[in-house]
Amino acid sequence: MRTINRILTFTVCIMFILLIGASSTIRLEDKILLIGLLLICNVIAYFTVEYIYKRIDNKKK
């Protein structure tokens, strides 16, 4: 469980660094939009993983 959360966080950090560092030609508004979309996707993935693990735990009981 913790490993998946770390992987998601690490992925967000890498994407954030690549977005800011490598894409100097993108306008600031587009960067903010992409960062927002990336964070929203990470939150959705996090809660999906939490939901799946809760269902697995409930089936084990």
GICORQUI-V700341 format. One record per residue. N is the residue number from 1. RES is the residue in one letter. PSI is psi in whole degrees, -180 to 180 (none if undefined). NEAR is the number of other C-alpha atoms within 10 Angstrom. D_CENTER is the distance of its C-alpha to the mean C-alpha in Angstrom with 1 decimal. Layout:
BEGIN
N|RES|PSI|NEAR|D_CENTER, N|RES|PSI|NEAR|D_CENTER
END
This chain:
BEGIN
1|M|-53|8|14.8, 2|R|-33|7|14.1, 3|T|-42|8|13.5, 4|I|-40|13|10.6, 5|N|-40|15|9.0, 6|R|-40|11|10.0, 7|I|-43|11|8.8, 8|L|-44|17|5.1, 9|T|-43|15|6.1, 10|F|-42|12|8.4, 11|T|-43|14|6.5, 12|V|-43|17|5.0, 13|C|-44|12|8.6, 14|I|-45|11|10.3, 15|M|-38|15|9.1, 16|F|-46|17|10.1, 17|I|-44|12|13.3, 18|L|-40|11|14.1, 19|L|-45|16|13.8, 20|I|-45|14|16.0, 21|G|-46|9|18.3, 22|A|-18|10|19.1, 23|S|61|11|19.2, 24|S|-14|10|22.0, 25|T|-13|7|23.6, 26|I|141|11|21.0, 27|R|157|9|22.1, 28|L|-39|11|20.5, 29|E|-40|9|20.0, 30|D|-37|10|18.0, 31|K|-45|17|15.9, 32|I|-40|13|15.2, 33|L|-45|11|14.5, 34|L|-40|15|12.0, 35|I|-42|17|10.1, 36|G|-44|12|10.4, 37|L|-40|12|9.3, 38|L|-43|16|6.1, 39|L|-39|15|5.5, 40|I|-43|12|7.1, 41|C|-38|13|5.4, 42|N|-41|17|2.4, 43|V|-43|13|6.0, 44|I|-44|12|7.7, 45|A|-41|15|6.4, 46|Y|-48|15|7.2, 47|F|-30|11|10.4, 48|T|-45|12|11.3, 49|V|-44|15|11.4, 50|E|-45|15|13.4, 51|Y|-44|12|15.6, 52|I|-44|11|16.4, 53|Y|-37|13|17.3, 54|K|-39|12|19.5, 55|R|-40|11|21.2, 56|I|-43|11|21.9, 57|D|-39|10|23.3, 58|N|-34|9|25.4, 59|K|-31|8|26.9, 60|K|-28|7|27.9, 61|K|none|5|29.9
END
